[in-house]
Amino acid sequence: MSLKSLDPRVTRLELPENPTEPTPKPELDQLITYEVFHQKKENAAYTYVGPVHAANEEVAFLFGKEQYSRRYACTGMWVTETKNVMVTPYTDEAVSVYDVIRIQPENVTENVGKTAENYEIFHLKKRGKAHQHMGTVSATSYEDALAEAKSQFGDKKPCVNVWVIKAADMFRSEEEDKDIWSTTKEKEYREATAYRVLDKITKYKEENPVA
Amino acid sequence: MYGGGNIFEATKFDDLATEDPVKLAEFEARIARGEKIEPNDWMPELYRKQLIRMIEQHAHSEIIGALPEGTWITRAPGFRRKMAQMAKVQDEVGHGQLLYSAAETLGKSREAMLTDLINGKSKYSNVFNYPAVTWADSNIISWLIDAGAIVNQMANAKGSYGPYCRALDRICAEEAFHLKYGHDAVVHMATGSPKQREMIQAALNRWWPPIMTFFGPSDKMSTHTETLVRWKVKMATNDECRQQFLDMYVPKIWELGLTVPDPKLHKNADGVWEYTEPDWVEFKEVINGNGPCNKERLAVRRTAEEKGAWVRRALLAPKKEAKYIKPLA
């Protein structure tokens, strides 16, 4: 016997009425995770919006765009694989994380031959809120980047947590593709403001007074 | 939508006796200060377990909840309604993804959650085991089930777990459209032709009993519940949510000249709503797999998972060295 549904499309699938025991999903069936940052308006700091699952960064970007810019104004998006994010401990809100972490001073000889590159620095101001981009530092390692962040942004308080990401690991929307963020007027049907029912209700009440 | 009616597991182990008292005190002090808990913080096992259970159920409810309304996309009257219905259903699936990620930060993988959904081990909101018989049923779901979910989600958004709060803030903002869309659809039917009025009233009659069970049975005020309230996992009792829902929406139903199929339903002078106690025996029966649509919902979900498996495998193939890391926040 196959499953009968009110929806003919479901009935046409001819699904078994008593299915076999499903097999558990294999590892990585849901792919890997990426962290997504968005820019709400021009010149605003990029802010963390949440993760997506995807197989590569291009698809992660597309999913991020769909998931996080569909309903909100957005002028730019950055995406990076979760493993690329170096995370400090989280502190109490009264304490700045820079005052708690011990940053190993870089050994000068170790740095010989290493070229500096850019790292993006994100601060979390309050637990439960979202990490915000503070700026870019030039450094030779994550550790060095954190030390540099402390000297540049250490006085920006409160700060309960810092994320450090290599700039080269960030997949970013391009300035010239900016038109991908504009929504058309025809999509007003998905805004709450497109639905005005008060007139209909008032008219109905006038025509059908309660006895 | 669609949290609501969470039934918390009765834990077998002695809840807190095995926890480190110093860490537990710090954890409780943080919550008492109004600070959120973030994924890497120390937390009691009970907190982790209950949150995974609650957020996972909420996520499942979003994607299963998309099915009764999704059914009506192709048959929605007119192009604009098809587009709007599609946008709403897309939102619900998006909410599912946000919530799965929030639950993942607590240590359960999305694979494990989806497996437990399909094999019936995890639950989802019981109302979705009922069919959307007509377009009017879909309208009632869009309006009143979403309204119930918003009551629940607004409360939970003030909870203590950071990733869940972040997800709920986004979800609540998107729900504003759903609620207006649903209300508009119901008003359109209720102020339309006699046939339309008849359809919407019939749908309301079908959905009222499940709606009344949406927030779950009255909470037993055990030590266990008190602990979850203190930890800001449980933000309002099921009865408080139900009362708030009735207070906000029954007048809106009545003003359209529709009737609620419960002769006992009225508001007392002290502002408390009285109603016929929902049929909790049926509620249990349906949760345990014997509702009108349980089999269909899981079969459809399972088919979608199985039919998409080759796509996910193909996408991953060039990246064999890929390693799963749980999302950060």
Contacts between the chains, C-beta under 8 A, distances in Angstrom:
chain1	res1	chain2	res2	distance
A	3	B	295	6.4
A	3	B	296	5.8
A	3	B	299	5.7
A	5	B	296	5.4
A	6	B	71	7.5
A	6	B	131	5.4
A	6	B	132	7.7
A	6	B	133	6.4
A	7	B	71	4.5
A	9	B	71	7.9
A	9	B	74	7.8
A	10	B	71	7.7
A	10	B	296	6.3
A	10	B	300	6.1
A	13	B	299	8.0
A	13	B	300	7.7
A	13	B	303	6.1
A	15	B	296	7.9
A	15	B	299	4.3
A	15	B	300	7.5
A	15	B	303	6.2
A	16	B	299	7.7
A	17	B	295	7.1
A	19	B	299	6.3
A	19	B	302	7.0
A	21	B	119	7.1
A	22	B	115	7.3
A	22	B	118	4.8
A	22	B	119	5.3
A	22	B	302	6.0
A	24	B	111	7.5
A	24	B	112	7.8
A	24	B	115	4.6
A	24	B	119	8.0
A	25	B	111	4.0
A	25	B	112	7.6
A	25	B	114	5.8
A	25	B	115	4.9
A	25	B	305	7.6
A	26	B	111	7.2
A	27	B	111	6.7
A	27	B	324	6.9
A	28	B	111	7.8
A	28	B	316	5.9
A	28	B	322	6.1
A	28	B	324	6.0
A	29	B	111	5.0
A	29	B	114	7.9
A	29	B	309	7.1
A	29	B	312	5.9
A	30	B	109	7.3
A	30	B	110	4.2
A	30	B	111	5.3
A	30	B	114	7.2
A	30	B	312	7.4
A	31	B	312	6.4
A	31	B	315	6.7
A	31	B	316	6.0
A	31	B	322	7.5
A	32	B	319	7.8
A	32	B	322	5.1
A	32	B	323	7.1
A	32	B	324	5.8
A	32	B	325	7.2
A	33	B	101	7.7
A	33	B	104	7.8
A	33	B	324	7.2
A	33	B	325	6.2
A	33	B	326	7.0
A	33	B	327	4.7
A	35	B	327	6.9
A	35	B	328	5.9
A	35	B	329	7.9
A	48	B	329	6.7
A	50	B	98	6.2
A	50	B	101	6.3
A	50	B	166	6.8
A	50	B	167	7.1
A	50	B	170	7.7
A	50	B	327	7.7
A	50	B	329	7.7
A	51	B	101	4.6
A	51	B	104	7.9
A	51	B	327	3.4
A	51	B	328	7.1
A	51	B	329	7.9
A	52	B	97	7.3
A	52	B	101	7.9
A	53	B	97	7.7
A	53	B	101	7.9
A	53	B	110	6.5
A	54	B	315	8.0
A	55	B	312	7.6
A	55	B	315	3.6
A	55	B	316	5.2
A	55	B	319	6.2
A	55	B	322	7.8
A	56	B	315	7.5
A	56	B	319	6.7
A	59	B	315	7.1
A	66	B	94	7.7
A	67	B	94	5.5
A	67	B	97	6.3
A	67	B	98	7.4
A	70	B	90	7.6
A	70	B	91	7.9
A	70	B	94	7.2
A	71	B	91	7.5
A	71	B	173	7.1
A	71	B	174	5.4
A	71	B	177	7.8
A	72	B	173	7.9
A	82	B	325	4.7
A	82	B	326	7.6
A	82	B	327	6.0
A	82	B	328	6.0
A	83	B	323	7.3
A	83	B	325	5.2
A	85	B	328	6.0
A	87	B	40	7.4
A	87	B	328	6.5
A	89	B	40	7.3
A	90	B	38	4.9
A	90	B	40	6.0
A	90	B	41	6.2
A	92	B	30	7.2
A	92	B	35	7.1
A	93	B	33	7.6
A	93	B	35	5.4
A	127	B	35	5.0
A	127	B	36	3.9
A	127	B	37	7.5
A	127	B	38	5.7
A	127	B	162	5.6
A	128	B	35	7.8
A	128	B	36	3.2
A	128	B	38	7.8
A	128	B	162	4.3
A	128	B	165	4.9
A	128	B	166	6.9
A	129	B	166	7.8
A	130	B	166	6.5
A	130	B	329	7.8
A	131	B	329	7.3
A	161	B	38	7.3
A	163	B	328	7.7
A	187	B	87	7.9
A	189	B	80	5.6
A	189	B	83	5.5
A	189	B	84	4.4
A	189	B	87	6.8
A	190	B	83	7.8
A	190	B	84	6.5
A	190	B	87	4.0
A	190	B	88	7.8
A	190	B	177	5.9
A	191	B	177	6.2
A	192	B	176	4.3
A	192	B	177	4.5
A	192	B	179	7.5
A	192	B	180	4.4
A	192	B	181	7.8
A	194	B	180	7.8
A	195	B	177	8.0
A	195	B	180	3.9
A	195	B	181	5.8
A	195	B	183	7.1
A	195	B	184	4.1
A	196	B	184	7.9
A	197	B	180	7.7
A	197	B	183	5.8
A	197	B	184	5.1
A	197	B	187	4.5
A	200	B	187	5.2
A	200	B	188	7.3
A	200	B	191	5.2
A	201	B	187	6.1
A	201	B	191	7.4
A	201	B	255	6.4
A	201	B	256	7.0
A	203	B	191	7.3
A	204	B	187	7.9
A	204	B	190	7.3
A	204	B	191	4.4
A	204	B	256	6.8
A	204	B	257	7.3
A	205	B	255	6.7
A	208	B	257	5.8
